[in-house]
């Protein structure tokens, strides 16, 4: 958890906050459900959330481009 202090020096608070929340969630999951559950379920879920955010971002950007083109014509 000490890495949050280092990150806090050069990253915005919103990023450091979400990193800290993720680290706390991982520690709680390890404590409550075990490390094996965290690795077999938690990591794929987290990866899916990251990929989903990227897909939604690309879809939103494409929507903005297409809707912007409708206004021009």
mmCIF file of the N, C-alpha and C atoms, coordinates in Angstrom:
data_MODEL
# 
_entry.id   MODEL 
# 
loop_
_atom_site.group_PDB 
_atom_site.id 
_atom_site.type_symbol 
_atom_site.label_atom_id 
_atom_site.label_alt_id 
_atom_site.label_comp_id 
_atom_site.label_asym_id 
_atom_site.label_entity_id 
_atom_site.label_seq_id 
_atom_site.pdbx_PDB_ins_code 
_atom_site.Cartn_x 
_atom_site.Cartn_y 
_atom_site.Cartn_z 
_atom_site.occupancy 
_atom_site.B_iso_or_equiv 
_atom_site.pdbx_formal_charge 
_atom_site.auth_seq_id 
_atom_site.auth_comp_id 
_atom_site.auth_asym_id 
_atom_site.auth_atom_id 
_atom_site.pdbx_PDB_model_num 
ATOM 1   N N  . UNK A 1 1  ? 0.812   -1.190  0.000   1.00 0.00 ? 1  UNK A N  1 
ATOM 2   C CA . UNK A 1 1  ? 0.000   0.000   0.000   1.00 0.00 ? 1  UNK A CA 1 
ATOM 3   C C  . UNK A 1 1  ? 0.858   1.259   0.000   1.00 0.00 ? 1  UNK A C  1 
ATOM 4   N N  . UNK A 1 2  ? 2.131   1.118   0.239   1.00 0.00 ? 2  UNK A N  1 
ATOM 5   C CA . UNK A 1 2  ? 3.000   2.281   0.269   1.00 0.00 ? 2  UNK A CA 1 
ATOM 6   C C  . UNK A 1 2  ? 3.169   2.951   -1.083  1.00 0.00 ? 2  UNK A C  1 
ATOM 7   N N  . UNK A 1 3  ? 2.853   2.247   -2.148  1.00 0.00 ? 3  UNK A N  1 
ATOM 8   C CA . UNK A 1 3  ? 3.011   2.822   -3.484  1.00 0.00 ? 3  UNK A CA 1 
ATOM 9   C C  . UNK A 1 3  ? 2.058   4.000   -3.715  1.00 0.00 ? 3  UNK A C  1 
ATOM 10  N N  . UNK A 1 4  ? 0.931   4.041   -2.997  1.00 0.00 ? 4  UNK A N  1 
ATOM 11  C CA . UNK A 1 4  ? -0.013  5.141   -3.170  1.00 0.00 ? 4  UNK A CA 1 
ATOM 12  C C  . UNK A 1 4  ? 0.620   6.479   -2.809  1.00 0.00 ? 4  UNK A C  1 
ATOM 13  N N  . UNK A 1 5  ? 1.519   6.488   -1.835  1.00 0.00 ? 5  UNK A N  1 
ATOM 14  C CA . UNK A 1 5  ? 2.193   7.730   -1.459  1.00 0.00 ? 5  UNK A CA 1 
ATOM 15  C C  . UNK A 1 5  ? 3.045   8.222   -2.613  1.00 0.00 ? 5  UNK A C  1 
ATOM 16  N N  . UNK A 1 6  ? 3.796   7.331   -3.234  1.00 0.00 ? 6  UNK A N  1 
ATOM 17  C CA . UNK A 1 6  ? 4.615   7.710   -4.380  1.00 0.00 ? 6  UNK A CA 1 
ATOM 18  C C  . UNK A 1 6  ? 3.778   8.162   -5.566  1.00 0.00 ? 6  UNK A C  1 
ATOM 19  N N  . UNK A 1 7  ? 2.696   7.441   -5.812  1.00 0.00 ? 7  UNK A N  1 
ATOM 20  C CA . UNK A 1 7  ? 1.811   7.831   -6.911  1.00 0.00 ? 7  UNK A CA 1 
ATOM 21  C C  . UNK A 1 7  ? 1.147   9.175   -6.653  1.00 0.00 ? 7  UNK A C  1 
ATOM 22  N N  . UNK A 1 8  ? 0.886   9.464   -5.396  1.00 0.00 ? 8  UNK A N  1 
ATOM 23  C CA . UNK A 1 8  ? 0.224   10.706  -5.033  1.00 0.00 ? 8  UNK A CA 1 
ATOM 24  C C  . UNK A 1 8  ? 1.037   11.937  -5.372  1.00 0.00 ? 8  UNK A C  1 
ATOM 25  N N  . UNK A 1 9  ? 2.345   11.785  -5.548  1.00 0.00 ? 9  UNK A N  1 
ATOM 26  C CA . UNK A 1 9  ? 3.191   12.936  -5.858  1.00 0.00 ? 9  UNK A CA 1 
ATOM 27  C C  . UNK A 1 9  ? 3.039   13.401  -7.300  1.00 0.00 ? 9  UNK A C  1 
ATOM 28  N N  . UNK A 1 10 ? 2.682   12.511  -8.211  1.00 0.00 ? 10 UNK A N  1 
ATOM 29  C CA . UNK A 1 10 ? 2.647   12.928  -9.617  1.00 0.00 ? 10 UNK A CA 1 
ATOM 30  C C  . UNK A 1 10 ? 1.378   12.550  -10.375 1.00 0.00 ? 10 UNK A C  1 
ATOM 31  N N  . UNK A 1 11 ? 0.479   11.801  -9.773  1.00 0.00 ? 11 UNK A N  1 
ATOM 32  C CA . UNK A 1 11 ? -0.774  11.466  -10.455 1.00 0.00 ? 11 UNK A CA 1 
ATOM 33  C C  . UNK A 1 11 ? -1.932  12.248  -9.847  1.00 0.00 ? 11 UNK A C  1 
ATOM 34  N N  . UNK A 1 12 ? -2.968  12.489  -10.633 1.00 0.00 ? 12 UNK A N  1 
ATOM 35  C CA . UNK A 1 12 ? -4.143  13.175  -10.088 1.00 0.00 ? 12 UNK A CA 1 
ATOM 36  C C  . UNK A 1 12 ? -4.806  12.352  -8.981  1.00 0.00 ? 12 UNK A C  1 
ATOM 37  N N  . UNK A 1 13 ? -5.491  13.052  -8.090  1.00 0.00 ? 13 UNK A N  1 
ATOM 38  C CA . UNK A 1 13 ? -6.129  12.399  -6.944  1.00 0.00 ? 13 UNK A CA 1 
ATOM 39  C C  . UNK A 1 13 ? -7.122  11.335  -7.364  1.00 0.00 ? 13 UNK A C  1 
ATOM 40  N N  . UNK A 1 14 ? -7.861  11.565  -8.446  1.00 0.00 ? 14 UNK A N  1 
ATOM 41  C CA . UNK A 1 14 ? -8.879  10.597  -8.865  1.00 0.00 ? 14 UNK A CA 1 
ATOM 42  C C  . UNK A 1 14 ? -8.259  9.253   -9.228  1.00 0.00 ? 14 UNK A C  1 
ATOM 43  N N  . UNK A 1 15 ? -7.083  9.278   -9.826  1.00 0.00 ? 15 UNK A N  1 
ATOM 44  C CA . UNK A 1 15 ? -6.416  8.025   -10.191 1.00 0.00 ? 15 UNK A CA 1 
ATOM 45  C C  . UNK A 1 15 ? -5.853  7.338   -8.955  1.00 0.00 ? 15 UNK A C  1 
ATOM 46  N N  . UNK A 1 16 ? -5.238  8.106   -8.073  1.00 0.00 ? 16 UNK A N  1 
ATOM 47  C CA . UNK A 1 16 ? -4.681  7.530   -6.856  1.00 0.00 ? 16 UNK A CA 1 
ATOM 48  C C  . UNK A 1 16 ? -5.795  6.957   -5.981  1.00 0.00 ? 16 UNK A C  1 
ATOM 49  N N  . UNK A 1 17 ? -6.933  7.656   -5.933  1.00 0.00 ? 17 UNK A N  1 
ATOM 50  C CA . UNK A 1 17 ? -8.059  7.184   -5.131  1.00 0.00 ? 17 UNK A CA 1 
ATOM 51  C C  . UNK A 1 17 ? -8.585  5.850   -5.644  1.00 0.00 ? 17 UNK A C  1 
ATOM 52  N N  . UNK A 1 18 ? -8.764  5.737   -6.961  1.00 0.00 ? 18 UNK A N  1 
ATOM 53  C CA . UNK A 1 18 ? -9.285  4.478   -7.500  1.00 0.00 ? 18 UNK A CA 1 
ATOM 54  C C  . UNK A 1 18 ? -8.265  3.347   -7.353  1.00 0.00 ? 18 UNK A C  1 
ATOM 55  N N  . UNK A 1 19 ? -6.974  3.666   -7.464  1.00 0.00 ? 19 UNK A N  1 
ATOM 56  C CA . UNK A 1 19 ? -5.932  2.656   -7.251  1.00 0.00 ? 19 UNK A CA 1 
ATOM 57  C C  . UNK A 1 19 ? -5.979  2.169   -5.808  1.00 0.00 ? 19 UNK A C  1 
ATOM 58  N N  . UNK A 1 20 ? -6.131  3.094   -4.874  1.00 0.00 ? 20 UNK A N  1 
ATOM 59  C CA . UNK A 1 20 ? -6.201  2.734   -3.462  1.00 0.00 ? 20 UNK A CA 1 
ATOM 60  C C  . UNK A 1 20 ? -7.439  1.892   -3.177  1.00 0.00 ? 20 UNK A C  1 
ATOM 61  N N  . UNK A 1 21 ? -8.568  2.278   -3.758  1.00 0.00 ? 21 UNK A N  1 
ATOM 62  C CA . UNK A 1 21 ? -9.795  1.509   -3.552  1.00 0.00 ? 21 UNK A CA 1 
ATOM 63  C C  . UNK A 1 21 ? -9.641  0.086   -4.092  1.00 0.00 ? 21 UNK A C  1 
ATOM 64  N N  . UNK A 1 22 ? -8.993  -0.051  -5.235  1.00 0.00 ? 22 UNK A N  1 
ATOM 65  C CA . UNK A 1 22 ? -8.751  -1.375  -5.795  1.00 0.00 ? 22 UNK A CA 1 
ATOM 66  C C  . UNK A 1 22 ? -7.831  -2.212  -4.927  1.00 0.00 ? 22 UNK A C  1 
ATOM 67  N N  . UNK A 1 23 ? -6.798  -1.583  -4.380  1.00 0.00 ? 23 UNK A N  1 
ATOM 68  C CA . UNK A 1 23 ? -5.877  -2.310  -3.503  1.00 0.00 ? 23 UNK A CA 1 
ATOM 69  C C  . UNK A 1 23 ? -6.573  -2.751  -2.221  1.00 0.00 ? 23 UNK A C  1 
ATOM 70  N N  . UNK A 1 24 ? -7.413  -1.889  -1.667  1.00 0.00 ? 24 UNK A N  1 
ATOM 71  C CA . UNK A 1 24 ? -8.159  -2.249  -0.460  1.00 0.00 ? 24 UNK A CA 1 
ATOM 72  C C  . UNK A 1 24 ? -9.148  -3.370  -0.768  1.00 0.00 ? 24 UNK A C  1 
ATOM 73  N N  . UNK A 1 25 ? -9.817  -3.289  -1.912  1.00 0.00 ? 25 UNK A N  1 
ATOM 74  C CA . UNK A 1 25 ? -10.753 -4.349  -2.301  1.00 0.00 ? 25 UNK A CA 1 
ATOM 75  C C  . UNK A 1 25 ? -10.026 -5.678  -2.456  1.00 0.00 ? 25 UNK A C  1 
ATOM 76  N N  . UNK A 1 26 ? -8.831  -5.639  -3.030  1.00 0.00 ? 26 UNK A N  1 
ATOM 77  C CA . UNK A 1 26 ? -8.063  -6.882  -3.184  1.00 0.00 ? 26 UNK A CA 1 
ATOM 78  C C  . UNK A 1 26 ? -7.663  -7.456  -1.838  1.00 0.00 ? 26 UNK A C  1 
ATOM 79  N N  . UNK A 1 27 ? -7.218  -6.595  -0.921  1.00 0.00 ? 27 UNK A N  1 
ATOM 80  C CA . UNK A 1 27 ? -6.839  -7.066  0.410   1.00 0.00 ? 27 UNK A CA 1 
ATOM 81  C C  . UNK A 1 27 ? -8.037  -7.671  1.145   1.00 0.00 ? 27 UNK A C  1 
ATOM 82  N N  . UNK A 1 28 ? -9.193  -7.013  1.049   1.00 0.00 ? 28 UNK A N  1 
ATOM 83  C CA . UNK A 1 28 ? -10.388 -7.550  1.695   1.00 0.00 ? 28 UNK A CA 1 
ATOM 84  C C  . UNK A 1 28 ? -10.819 -8.878  1.078   1.00 0.00 ? 28 UNK A C  1 
ATOM 85  N N  . UNK A 1 29 ? -10.733 -8.976  -0.238  1.00 0.00 ? 29 UNK A N  1 
ATOM 86  C CA . UNK A 1 29 ? -11.099 -10.220 -0.909  1.00 0.00 ? 29 UNK A CA 1 
ATOM 87  C C  . UNK A 1 29 ? -10.148 -11.343 -0.523  1.00 0.00 ? 29 UNK A C  1 
ATOM 88  N N  . UNK A 1 30 ? -8.855  -11.028 -0.456  1.00 0.00 ? 30 UNK A N  1 
ATOM 89  C CA . UNK A 1 30 ? -7.890  -12.039 -0.014  1.00 0.00 ? 30 UNK A CA 1 
ATOM 90  C C  . UNK A 1 30 ? -8.203  -12.513 1.399   1.00 0.00 ? 30 UNK A C  1 
ATOM 91  N N  . UNK A 1 31 ? -8.584  -11.575 2.254   1.00 0.00 ? 31 UNK A N  1 
ATOM 92  C CA . UNK A 1 31 ? -8.848  -11.906 3.646   1.00 0.00 ? 31 UNK A CA 1 
ATOM 93  C C  . UNK A 1 31 ? -10.148 -12.701 3.795   1.00 0.00 ? 31 UNK A C  1 
ATOM 94  N N  . UNK A 1 32 ? -11.191 -12.290 3.045   1.00 0.00 ? 32 UNK A N  1 
ATOM 95  C CA . UNK A 1 32 ? -12.495 -12.929 3.202   1.00 0.00 ? 32 UNK A CA 1 
ATOM 96  C C  . UNK A 1 32 ? -12.641 -14.215 2.398   1.00 0.00 ? 32 UNK A C  1 
ATOM 97  N N  . UNK A 1 33 ? -12.180 -14.214 1.161   1.00 0.00 ? 33 UNK A N  1 
ATOM 98  C CA . UNK A 1 33 ? -12.422 -15.354 0.273   1.00 0.00 ? 33 UNK A CA 1 
ATOM 99  C C  . UNK A 1 33 ? -11.173 -16.166 -0.042  1.00 0.00 ? 33 UNK A C  1 
ATOM 100 N N  . UNK A 1 34 ? -10.004 -15.640 0.251   1.00 0.00 ? 34 UNK A N  1 
ATOM 101 C CA . UNK A 1 34 ? -8.760  -16.351 -0.018  1.00 0.00 ? 34 UNK A CA 1 
ATOM 102 C C  . UNK A 1 34 ? -8.069  -15.828 -1.264  1.00 0.00 ? 34 UNK A C  1 
ATOM 103 N N  . UNK A 1 35 ? -6.762  -16.015 -1.286  1.00 0.00 ? 35 UNK A N  1 
ATOM 104 C CA . UNK A 1 35 ? -5.954  -15.512 -2.402  1.00 0.00 ? 35 UNK A CA 1 
ATOM 105 C C  . UNK A 1 35 ? -6.303  -16.214 -3.708  1.00 0.00 ? 35 UNK A C  1 
ATOM 106 N N  . UNK A 1 36 ? -6.635  -17.483 -3.640  1.00 0.00 ? 36 UNK A N  1 
ATOM 107 C CA . UNK A 1 36 ? -6.961  -18.228 -4.860  1.00 0.00 ? 36 UNK A CA 1 
ATOM 108 C C  . UNK A 1 36 ? -8.194  -17.643 -5.550  1.00 0.00 ? 36 UNK A C  1 
ATOM 109 N N  . UNK A 1 37 ? -9.223  -17.283 -4.771  1.00 0.00 ? 37 UNK A N  1 
ATOM 110 C CA . UNK A 1 37 ? -10.418 -16.664 -5.334  1.00 0.00 ? 37 UNK A CA 1 
ATOM 111 C C  . UNK A 1 37 ? -10.066 -15.339 -6.012  1.00 0.00 ? 37 UNK A C  1 
ATOM 112 N N  . UNK A 1 38 ? -9.221  -14.550 -5.358  1.00 0.00 ? 38 UNK A N  1 
ATOM 113 C CA . UNK A 1 38 ? -8.823  -13.259 -5.931  1.00 0.00 ? 38 UNK A CA 1 
ATOM 114 C C  . UNK A 1 38 ? -8.132  -13.433 -7.277  1.00 0.00 ? 38 UNK A C  1 
ATOM 115 N N  . UNK A 1 39 ? -7.290  -14.439 -7.373  1.00 0.00 ? 39 UNK A N  1 
ATOM 116 C CA . UNK A 1 39 ? -6.542  -14.646 -8.609  1.00 0.00 ? 39 UNK A CA 1 
ATOM 117 C C  . UNK A 1 39 ? -7.395  -15.279 -9.700  1.00 0.00 ? 39 UNK A C  1 
ATOM 118 N N  . UNK A 1 40 ? -8.289  -16.188 -9.335  1.00 0.00 ? 40 UNK A N  1 
ATOM 119 C CA . UNK A 1 40 ? -9.076  -16.891 -10.346 1.00 0.00 ? 40 UNK A CA 1 
ATOM 120 C C  . UNK A 1 40 ? -10.336 -16.139 -10.765 1.00 0.00 ? 40 UNK A C  1 
ATOM 121 N N  . UNK A 1 41 ? -10.890 -15.308 -9.900  1.00 0.00 ? 41 UNK A N  1 
ATOM 122 C CA . UNK A 1 41 ? -12.119 -14.584 -10.213 1.00 0.00 ? 41 UNK A CA 1 
ATOM 123 C C  . UNK A 1 41 ? -11.861 -13.086 -10.311 1.00 0.00 ? 41 UNK A C  1 
ATOM 124 N N  . UNK A 1 42 ? -11.158 -12.536 -9.349  1.00 0.00 ? 42 UNK A N  1 
ATOM 125 C CA . UNK A 1 42 ? -10.958 -11.088 -9.285  1.00 0.00 ? 42 UNK A CA 1 
ATOM 126 C C  . UNK A 1 42 ? -10.186 -10.513 -10.443 1.00 0.00 ? 42 UNK A C  1 
ATOM 127 N N  . UNK A 1 43 ? -9.108  -11.162 -10.832 1.00 0.00 ? 43 UNK A N  1 
ATOM 128 C CA . UNK A 1 43 ? -8.280  -10.647 -11.929 1.00 0.00 ? 43 UNK A CA 1 
ATOM 129 C C  . UNK A 1 43 ? -9.036  -10.668 -13.254 1.00 0.00 ? 43 UNK A C  1 
ATOM 130 N N  . UNK A 1 44 ? -9.721  -11.758 -13.621 1.00 0.00 ? 44 UNK A N  1 
ATOM 131 C CA . UNK A 1 44 ? -10.509 -11.709 -14.866 1.00 0.00 ? 44 UNK A CA 1 
ATOM 132 C C  . UNK A 1 44 ? -11.631 -10.666 -14.838 1.00 0.00 ? 44 UNK A C  1 
ATOM 133 N N  . UNK A 1 45 ? -12.270 -10.492 -13.688 1.00 0.00 ? 45 UNK A N  1 
ATOM 134 C CA . UNK A 1 45 ? -13.326 -9.469  -13.595 1.00 0.00 ? 45 UNK A CA 1 
ATOM 135 C C  . UNK A 1 45 ? -12.721 -8.079  -13.789 1.00 0.00 ? 45 UNK A C  1 
ATOM 136 N N  . UNK A 1 46 ? -11.594 -7.812  -13.142 1.00 0.00 ? 46 UNK A N  1 
ATOM 137 C CA . UNK A 1 46 ? -10.938 -6.512  -13.283 1.00 0.00 ? 46 UNK A CA 1 
ATOM 138 C C  . UNK A 1 46 ? -10.500 -6.280  -14.726 1.00 0.00 ? 46 UNK A C  1 
ATOM 139 N N  . UNK A 1 47 ? -9.957  -7.302  -15.372 1.00 0.00 ? 47 UNK A N  1 
ATOM 140 C CA . UNK A 1 47 ? -9.555  -7.161  -16.769 1.00 0.00 ? 47 UNK A CA 1 
ATOM 141 C C  . UNK A 1 47 ? -10.762 -6.889  -17.656 1.00 0.00 ? 47 UNK A C  1 
ATOM 142 N N  . UNK A 1 48 ? -11.874 -7.540  -17.372 1.00 0.00 ? 48 UNK A N  1 
ATOM 143 C CA . UNK A 1 48 ? -13.087 -7.293  -18.140 1.00 0.00 ? 48 UNK A CA 1 
ATOM 144 C C  . UNK A 1 48 ? -13.596 -5.876  -17.977 1.00 0.00 ? 48 UNK A C  1 
ATOM 145 N N  . UNK A 1 49 ? -13.506 -5.335  -16.762 1.00 0.00 ? 49 UNK A N  1 
ATOM 146 C CA . UNK A 1 49 ? -13.918 -3.951  -16.540 1.00 0.00 ? 49 UNK A CA 1 
ATOM 147 C C  . UNK A 1 49 ? -13.031 -2.976  -17.308 1.00 0.00 ? 49 UNK A C  1 
ATOM 148 N N  . UNK A 1 50 ? -11.732 -3.246  -17.324 1.00 0.00 ? 50 UNK A N  1 
ATOM 149 C CA . UNK A 1 50 ? -10.805 -2.367  -18.045 1.00 0.00 ? 50 UNK A CA 1 
ATOM 150 C C  . UNK A 1 50 ? -11.077 -2.418  -19.546 1.00 0.00 ? 50 UNK A C  1 
ATOM 151 N N  . UNK A 1 51 ? -11.254 -3.621  -20.086 1.00 0.00 ? 51 UNK A N  1 
ATOM 152 C CA . UNK A 1 51 ? -11.543 -3.763  -21.515 1.00 0.00 ? 51 UNK A CA 1 
ATOM 153 C C  . UNK A 1 51 ? -12.899 -3.147  -21.845 1.00 0.00 ? 51 UNK A C  1 
ATOM 154 N N  . UNK A 1 52 ? -13.880 -3.361  -20.986 1.00 0.00 ? 52 UNK A N  1 
ATOM 155 C CA . UNK A 1 52 ? -15.199 -2.782  -21.214 1.00 0.00 ? 52 UNK A CA 1 
ATOM 156 C C  . UNK A 1 52 ? -15.161 -1.266  -21.248 1.00 0.00 ? 52 UNK A C  1 
ATOM 157 N N  . UNK A 1 53 ? -14.368 -0.672  -20.365 1.00 0.00 ? 53 UNK A N  1 
ATOM 158 C CA . UNK A 1 53 ? -14.241 0.774   -20.376 1.00 0.00 ? 53 UNK A CA 1 
ATOM 159 C C  . UNK A 1 53 ? -13.638 1.261   -21.689 1.00 0.00 ? 53 UNK A C  1 
ATOM 160 N N  . UNK A 1 54 ? -12.646 0.548   -22.187 1.00 0.00 ? 54 UNK A N  1 
ATOM 161 C CA . UNK A 1 54 ? -12.033 0.921   -23.462 1.00 0.00 ? 54 UNK A CA 1 
ATOM 162 C C  . UNK A 1 54 ? -13.001 0.801   -24.625 1.00 0.00 ? 54 UNK A C  1 
ATOM 163 N N  . UNK A 1 55 ? -13.777 -0.274  -24.641 1.00 0.00 ? 55 UNK A N  1 
ATOM 164 C CA . UNK A 1 55 ? -14.750 -0.478  -25.723 1.00 0.00 ? 55 UNK A CA 1 
ATOM 165 C C  . UNK A 1 55 ? -15.825 0.610   -25.690 1.00 0.00 ? 55 UNK A C  1 
ATOM 166 N N  . UNK A 1 56 ? -16.308 0.937   -24.498 1.00 0.00 ? 56 UNK A N  1 
ATOM 167 C CA . UNK A 1 56 ? -17.310 1.993   -24.375 1.00 0.00 ? 56 UNK A CA 1 
ATOM 168 C C  . UNK A 1 56 ? -16.726 3.330   -24.805 1.00 0.00 ? 56 UNK A C  1 
ATOM 169 N N  . UNK A 1 57 ? -15.469 3.600   -24.456 1.00 0.00 ? 57 UNK A N  1 
ATOM 170 C CA . UNK A 1 57 ? -14.823 4.846   -24.868 1.00 0.00 ? 57 UNK A CA 1 
ATOM 171 C C  . UNK A 1 57 ? -14.700 4.958   -26.377 1.00 0.00 ? 57 UNK A C  1 
ATOM 172 N N  . UNK A 1 58 ? -14.312 3.871   -27.017 1.00 0.00 ? 58 UNK A N  1 
ATOM 173 C CA . UNK A 1 58 ? -14.209 3.877   -28.481 1.00 0.00 ? 58 UNK A CA 1 
ATOM 174 C C  . UNK A 1 58 ? -15.594 4.034   -29.100 1.00 0.00 ? 58 UNK A C  1 
ATOM 175 N N  . UNK A 1 59 ? -16.573 3.332   -28.562 1.00 0.00 ? 59 UNK A N  1 
ATOM 176 C CA . UNK A 1 59 ? -17.938 3.464   -29.082 1.00 0.00 ? 59 UNK A CA 1 
ATOM 177 C C  . UNK A 1 59 ? -18.467 4.881   -28.921 1.00 0.00 ? 59 UNK A C  1 
ATOM 178 N N  . UNK A 1 60 ? -18.193 5.500   -27.798 1.00 0.00 ? 60 UNK A N  1 
ATOM 179 C CA . UNK A 1 60 ? -18.631 6.877   -27.575 1.00 0.00 ? 60 UNK A CA 1 
ATOM 180 C C  . UNK A 1 60 ? -17.938 7.828   -28.541 1.00 0.00 ? 60 UNK A C  1 
ATOM 181 N N  . UNK A 1 61 ? -16.637 7.617   -28.761 1.00 0.00 ? 61 UNK A N  1 
ATOM 182 C CA . UNK A 1 61 ? -15.909 8.473   -29.708 1.00 0.00 ? 61 UNK A CA 1 
ATOM 183 C C  . UNK A 1 61 ? -16.474 8.319   -31.117 1.00 0.00 ? 61 UNK A C  1 
ATOM 184 N N  . UNK A 1 62 ? -16.768 7.094   -31.529 1.00 0.00 ? 62 UNK A N  1 
ATOM 185 C CA . UNK A 1 62 ? -17.360 6.880   -32.850 1.00 0.00 ? 62 UNK A CA 1 
ATOM 186 C C  . UNK A 1 62 ? -18.735 7.532   -32.953 1.00 0.00 ? 62 UNK A C  1 
ATOM 187 N N  . UNK A 1 63 ? -19.509 7.428   -31.884 1.00 0.00 ? 63 UNK A N  1 
ATOM 188 C CA . UNK A 1 63 ? -20.820 8.074   -31.870 1.00 0.00 ? 63 UNK A CA 1 
ATOM 189 C C  . UNK A 1 63 ? -20.682 9.584   -32.020 1.00 0.00 ? 63 UNK A C  1 
ATOM 190 N N  . UNK A 1 64 ? -19.742 10.170  -31.324 1.00 0.00 ? 64 UNK A N  1 
ATOM 191 C CA . UNK A 1 64 ? -19.540 11.613  -31.412 1.00 0.00 ? 64 UNK A CA 1 
ATOM 192 C C  . UNK A 1 64 ? -19.100 12.017  -32.816 1.00 0.00 ? 64 UNK A C  1 
ATOM 193 N N  . UNK A 1 65 ? -18.265 11.205  -33.443 1.00 0.00 ? 65 UNK A N  1 
ATOM 194 C CA . UNK A 1 65 ? -17.824 11.511  -34.824 1.00 0.00 ? 65 UNK A CA 1 
ATOM 195 C C  . UNK A 1 65 ? -19.004 11.428  -35.774 1.00 0.00 ? 65 UNK A C  1 
ATOM 196 N N  . UNK A 1 66 ? -19.793 10.359  -35.675 1.00 0.00 ? 66 UNK A N  1 
ATOM 197 C CA . UNK A 1 66 ? -20.929 10.179  -36.574 1.00 0.00 ? 66 UNK A CA 1 
ATOM 198 C C  . UNK A 1 66 ? -21.981 11.254  -36.341 1.00 0.00 ? 66 UNK A C  1 
ATOM 199 N N  . UNK A 1 67 ? -22.292 11.557  -35.107 1.00 0.00 ? 67 UNK A N  1 
ATOM 200 C CA . UNK A 1 67 ? -23.295 12.573  -34.822 1.00 0.00 ? 67 UNK A CA 1 
ATOM 201 C C  . UNK A 1 67 ? -22.802 13.963  -35.215 1.00 0.00 ? 67 UNK A C  1 
ATOM 202 N N  . UNK A 1 68 ? -21.502 14.183  -35.142 1.00 0.00 ? 68 UNK A N  1 
ATOM 203 C CA . UNK A 1 68 ? -20.941 15.452  -35.584 1.00 0.00 ? 68 UNK A CA 1 
ATOM 204 C C  . UNK A 1 68 ? -21.023 15.602  -37.092 1.00 0.00 ? 68 UNK A C  1 
ATOM 205 N N  . UNK A 1 69 ? -20.895 14.513  -37.820 1.00 0.00 ? 69 UNK A N  1 
ATOM 206 C CA . UNK A 1 69 ? -20.991 14.556  -39.269 1.00 0.00 ? 69 UNK A CA 1 
ATOM 207 C C  . UNK A 1 69 ? -22.416 14.841  -39.717 1.00 0.00 ? 69 UNK A C  1 
ATOM 208 N N  . UNK A 1 70 ? -23.407 14.376  -38.956 1.00 0.00 ? 70 UNK A N  1 
ATOM 209 C CA . UNK A 1 70 ? -24.803 14.651  -39.296 1.00 0.00 ? 70 UNK A CA 1 
ATOM 210 C C  . UNK A 1 70 ? -25.105 16.143  -39.200 1.00 0.00 ? 70 UNK A C  1 
ATOM 211 N N  . UNK A 1 71 ? -24.489 16.811  -38.236 1.00 0.00 ? 71 UNK A N  1 
ATOM 212 C CA . UNK A 1 71 ? -24.725 18.235  -38.065 1.00 0.00 ? 71 UNK A CA 1 
ATOM 213 C C  . UNK A 1 71 ? -24.111 19.053  -39.199 1.00 0.00 ? 71 UNK A C  1 
ATOM 214 N N  . UNK A 1 72 ? -23.006 18.581  -39.777 1.00 0.00 ? 72 UNK A N  1 
ATOM 215 C CA . UNK A 1 72 ? -22.321 19.316  -40.832 1.00 0.00 ? 72 UNK A CA 1 
ATOM 216 C C  . UNK A 1 72 ? -23.094 19.250  -42.128 1.00 0.00 ? 72 UNK A C  1 
ATOM 217 N N  . UNK A 1 73 ? -23.667 18.093  -42.438 1.00 0.00 ? 73 UNK A N  1 
ATOM 218 C CA . UNK A 1 73 ? -24.370 17.931  -43.716 1.00 0.00 ? 73 UNK A CA 1 
ATOM 219 C C  . UNK A 1 73 ? -25.798 18.366  -43.672 1.00 0.00 ? 73 UNK A C  1 
# 
